[in-house]
Amino acid sequence: MIESGHAHLSIRRQCELLGLSRSTFYYMPAEESDLNLHLMRLIDAYYTKVPFYGRRRMTAHLRYQGYEINIKRVRRLMQKMGLQAIHPKRRTSIAAKGHKVYPYLLRNLAITRPNQVWSTDITYIRMRRGFMYLAAVIDWHSRYVLAWQLSNTLDGLFCLDTLDLALAQGKPDISNTDQGAQFTAQAFTSRLETAGIRISMDGRGRALDNVFVERLWRTVKYEHVYLHEYTSVPELEKGLEEYFTFYNHERLHQSLAYRPPVEVHFSEVGCPALP
């Protein structure tokens, strides 16, 4: 990437110097066998439709479709995809060992303005061969997507990068996430605490505690991802860039009185919209 004399530079720093996103460097999507990739596509599509299905029901669903598959494989694939059922049960998103437990702060809280609550989450994005992970930060009130990033692993660095991109535009009173290791890691929570942001985390096995970001994933997949067969990460990144621009600036939301998120977000915080 950079000549060997600068090999001491981290991949992250090299990408910054070259003006590339880290996901573009990691141009190879994560892969599985052809059968597992096919099963993951089926799981992703059905889970997006019925997020209350856990590994047992998902196994039964796949068997009903004619696939001879056992629960161990379904559990492994759902864990790899970062999926969990929305009802209380053991999570597939594992918290960092010994992490501090933060309460869920949003129950019965009236969300009345932008930058009151942000949510950060990760989802699986299928490609023709392999898959990537997408992280995003969304404002609960305006539904505005402040930042997003791609990665071919579930490491915490790309979540931290996404948070930093969002914080460059402002900061919320409260940040809400699930209890995945990416968000319970000290690097992530300390970044929030240093900025004076209160930390809220979903109850275990309760994906609907983060309902607006779950709706975002469903929208992104049905309106864009499922309509395309991306073959490379740069192609996927370009497609998502175009979609999120449309989502923020043009897509009319019924819950926003048929206005786009950008209008609600920036008009109500009293500053001009970003280009």
C-alpha positions as CSV (number, residue, x, y, z in Angstrom):
1,M,0.0,0.0,0.0
2,I,2.7,2.5,1.1
3,E,6.4,1.7,0.3
4,S,8.2,-0.5,2.8
5,G,10.1,2.4,4.3
6,H,6.9,3.5,6.0
7,A,5.8,0.0,7.1
8,H,5.6,1.2,10.7
9,L,2.4,3.2,9.9
10,S,-0.8,1.4,10.8
11,I,-3.3,0.5,8.2
12,R,-5.7,3.1,9.7
13,R,-3.0,5.9,9.3
14,Q,-2.1,4.8,5.8
15,C,-5.7,5.0,4.7
16,E,-6.0,8.5,6.3
17,L,-2.9,9.7,4.4
18,L,-4.2,8.3,1.1
19,G,-7.7,9.6,1.7
20,L,-9.2,6.2,1.7
21,S,-11.7,4.7,4.0
22,R,-10.4,1.6,5.9
23,S,-13.1,-0.6,4.3
24,T,-11.7,0.2,0.8
25,F,-8.3,-1.2,1.9
26,Y,-9.9,-4.4,3.1
27,Y,-11.3,-5.0,-0.4
28,M,-11.9,-8.7,0.1
29,P,-15.3,-9.4,1.7
30,A,-15.6,-12.0,4.4
31,E,-16.4,-15.4,2.8
32,E,-18.0,-18.7,3.7
33,S,-18.8,-21.8,1.6
34,D,-21.3,-21.4,-1.2
35,L,-23.9,-23.3,0.8
36,N,-23.3,-21.2,3.9
37,L,-23.4,-18.0,1.9
38,H,-26.8,-19.1,0.5
39,L,-28.1,-20.0,3.9
40,M,-26.9,-16.6,5.3
41,R,-28.8,-14.8,2.6
42,L,-32.0,-16.7,3.5
43,I,-31.4,-16.1,7.2
44,D,-30.8,-12.4,6.6
45,A,-33.9,-11.9,4.5
46,Y,-36.2,-13.8,6.8
47,Y,-34.8,-12.3,10.0
48,T,-35.3,-8.8,8.5
49,K,-38.9,-9.7,8.0
50,V,-39.4,-11.6,11.4
51,P,-36.7,-10.4,13.8
52,F,-38.3,-12.4,16.7
53,Y,-37.0,-15.6,15.2
54,G,-34.1,-17.1,17.2
55,R,-31.9,-20.0,16.1
56,R,-34.5,-22.7,16.9
57,R,-37.2,-21.2,14.8
58,M,-34.8,-20.2,12.1
59,T,-33.6,-23.8,11.9
60,A,-37.2,-25.0,11.7
61,H,-37.9,-22.5,9.0
62,L,-34.9,-23.6,6.9
63,R,-35.8,-27.2,7.3
64,Y,-39.3,-26.4,6.2
65,Q,-37.8,-24.9,3.1
66,G,-36.1,-28.2,2.4
67,Y,-32.6,-27.6,3.8
68,E,-31.1,-30.5,5.9
69,I,-29.4,-28.3,8.5
70,N,-28.8,-28.6,12.2
71,I,-29.2,-26.0,14.9
72,K,-25.4,-25.8,15.5
73,R,-24.8,-24.5,12.0
74,V,-27.7,-22.0,12.2
75,R,-26.4,-20.7,15.6
76,R,-22.8,-20.3,14.1
77,L,-24.1,-18.4,11.1
78,M,-26.4,-16.2,13.1
79,Q,-23.5,-15.4,15.5
80,K,-21.3,-14.6,12.5
81,M,-24.0,-12.3,11.2
82,G,-24.5,-10.6,14.5
83,L,-28.2,-11.6,14.7
84,Q,-30.3,-12.2,17.7
85,A,-34.0,-12.7,18.4
86,I,-35.8,-9.6,19.9
87,H,-37.3,-11.5,22.8
88,P,-35.2,-12.0,26.0
89,K,-32.7,-14.8,25.6
90,R,-28.9,-15.4,25.4
91,R,-27.4,-12.9,23.0
92,T,-25.3,-13.6,20.0
93,S,-23.7,-10.2,20.6
94,I,-21.2,-10.9,23.3
95,A,-20.2,-8.1,25.7
96,A,-16.6,-7.3,26.5
97,K,-15.4,-9.4,29.4
98,G,-15.8,-7.5,32.7
99,H,-17.4,-4.5,31.1
100,K,-19.2,-1.9,33.0
101,V,-23.0,-2.4,33.0
102,Y,-24.9,0.7,31.8
103,P,-28.6,1.1,32.3
104,Y,-31.2,1.6,29.5
105,L,-32.1,5.3,29.7
106,L,-34.8,5.6,27.0
107,R,-37.8,3.8,28.5
108,N,-40.7,6.2,28.6
109,L,-38.4,9.1,27.5
110,A,-40.0,11.6,25.2
111,I,-37.8,12.2,22.2
112,T,-38.5,15.8,21.2
113,R,-35.4,17.2,19.4
114,P,-32.3,16.3,17.3
115,N,-29.1,15.4,19.2
116,Q,-31.1,14.2,22.2
117,V,-30.5,10.5,21.5
118,W,-28.2,8.8,19.0
119,S,-28.0,5.1,18.3
120,T,-25.1,3.1,16.9
121,D,-25.4,-0.5,15.6
122,I,-24.0,-3.0,13.2
123,T,-25.7,-5.1,10.5
124,Y,-24.7,-7.8,8.0
125,I,-24.6,-6.8,4.3
126,R,-24.6,-9.5,1.7
127,M,-22.6,-9.4,-1.5
128,R,-22.5,-11.7,-4.5
129,R,-19.5,-13.5,-3.0
130,G,-19.1,-13.0,0.7
131,F,-20.4,-10.2,2.9
132,M,-19.4,-7.1,4.9
133,Y,-20.6,-5.5,8.1
134,L,-22.1,-2.0,8.2
135,A,-22.1,0.3,11.2
136,A,-24.1,3.5,11.4
137,V,-25.1,6.3,13.8
138,I,-28.6,7.6,13.6
139,D,-30.4,10.4,15.4
140,W,-33.6,9.1,17.0
141,H,-35.7,12.3,16.5
142,S,-34.8,13.2,12.9
143,R,-33.9,9.7,11.7
144,Y,-30.8,11.4,10.2
145,V,-27.8,9.1,9.6
146,L,-24.9,11.0,10.9
147,A,-22.2,8.5,9.9
148,W,-21.6,5.0,8.6
149,Q,-18.6,2.7,7.8
150,L,-18.0,-0.7,6.3
151,S,-15.7,-3.5,7.6
152,N,-15.1,-7.1,6.8
153,T,-14.7,-8.0,10.5
154,L,-16.7,-7.3,13.6
155,D,-13.8,-5.5,15.3
156,G,-14.4,-2.4,17.4
157,L,-12.2,-0.1,15.4
158,F,-14.6,0.6,12.6
159,C,-17.4,1.3,15.1
160,L,-15.1,3.8,16.8
161,D,-14.3,5.4,13.4
162,T,-18.0,5.7,12.8
163,L,-18.6,7.4,16.2
164,D,-15.8,9.8,15.5
165,L,-17.3,10.8,12.2
166,A,-20.6,11.5,13.9
167,L,-19.0,13.4,16.8
168,A,-17.3,15.7,14.2
169,Q,-20.9,17.0,13.5
170,G,-22.0,17.5,17.1
171,K,-22.9,15.4,20.1
172,P,-26.0,13.9,21.7
173,D,-27.2,14.0,25.3
174,I,-27.5,10.2,25.2
175,S,-25.8,7.5,23.1
176,N,-27.7,4.1,22.9
177,T,-26.3,0.8,21.8
178,D,-26.7,-2.9,22.5
179,Q,-24.2,-4.7,24.8
180,G,-22.0,-6.0,22.0
181,A,-18.2,-6.1,22.6
182,Q,-17.7,-3.3,20.1
183,F,-19.8,-0.9,22.2
184,T,-18.9,-2.1,25.7
185,A,-15.2,-1.8,25.0
186,Q,-13.4,0.8,27.0
187,A,-12.2,2.6,23.9
188,F,-15.8,3.2,22.8
189,T,-17.4,4.1,26.2
190,S,-14.5,6.3,27.2
191,R,-14.9,8.3,24.0
192,L,-18.5,9.0,24.9
193,E,-17.8,9.8,28.6
194,T,-14.9,12.1,27.7
195,A,-17.4,14.0,25.5
196,G,-19.9,14.3,28.3
197,I,-22.4,11.9,26.7
198,R,-24.6,9.7,28.8
199,I,-24.4,6.0,27.9
200,S,-27.5,3.9,27.5
201,M,-27.5,0.2,26.6
202,D,-30.3,-2.1,25.6
203,G,-31.5,-4.8,27.9
204,R,-30.1,-8.3,27.0
205,G,-32.0,-9.8,24.0
206,R,-34.1,-6.7,23.5
207,A,-33.2,-5.4,20.0
208,L,-36.4,-3.3,19.9
209,D,-34.8,-1.1,22.7
210,N,-32.9,0.3,19.7
211,V,-36.0,0.3,17.5
212,F,-35.1,3.2,15.1
213,V,-31.8,1.7,14.0
214,E,-33.5,-1.6,13.5
215,R,-36.0,0.1,11.2
216,L,-33.1,1.8,9.4
217,W,-31.5,-1.6,8.7
218,R,-34.8,-3.0,7.3
219,T,-35.2,0.1,5.1
220,V,-31.6,0.0,3.8
221,K,-31.9,-3.7,2.9
222,Y,-35.3,-3.7,1.3
223,E,-34.8,-0.4,-0.6
224,H,-31.2,-1.0,-1.7
225,V,-29.1,-4.0,-0.6
226,Y,-31.6,-6.6,-1.8
227,L,-32.0,-4.9,-5.1
228,H,-28.3,-5.1,-6.0
229,E,-25.6,-7.8,-6.3
230,Y,-22.4,-6.0,-5.4
231,T,-19.2,-7.8,-6.4
232,S,-16.6,-5.5,-4.8
233,V,-16.3,-3.4,-1.6
234,P,-15.6,-0.2,-3.5
235,E,-18.8,-0.8,-5.6
236,L,-20.8,-1.5,-2.4
237,E,-19.4,1.6,-0.7
238,K,-20.3,3.8,-3.6
239,G,-23.8,2.3,-3.7
240,L,-24.4,2.9,0.0
241,E,-23.0,6.4,-0.3
242,E,-25.6,7.2,-2.9
243,Y,-28.3,5.5,-0.9
244,F,-27.6,7.3,2.3
245,T,-27.5,10.6,0.5
246,F,-30.9,9.8,-0.9
247,Y,-32.1,8.6,2.5
248,N,-31.0,11.8,4.4
249,H,-31.8,14.4,1.7
250,E,-34.7,13.1,-0.3
251,R,-36.6,10.2,1.3
252,L,-39.8,11.4,2.8
253,H,-40.7,9.9,6.2
254,Q,-44.3,9.6,7.3
255,S,-43.3,9.9,10.9
256,L,-41.6,13.3,10.0
257,A,-44.7,14.7,8.4
258,Y,-43.4,13.6,5.0
259,R,-40.1,15.6,5.3
260,P,-36.6,14.3,4.7
261,P,-34.4,13.7,7.8
262,V,-31.9,16.5,6.8
263,E,-34.7,19.1,7.0
264,V,-35.8,18.0,10.4
265,H,-32.3,17.5,11.8
266,F,-30.7,20.8,10.8
267,S,-33.7,23.1,10.9
268,E,-34.4,22.1,14.5
269,V,-30.8,22.4,15.7
270,G,-30.5,25.8,14.1
271,C,-27.6,25.3,11.7
272,P,-27.3,24.8,7.9
273,A,-27.4,21.3,6.5
274,L,-24.3,19.6,5.4
275,P,-23.7,19.2,1.7
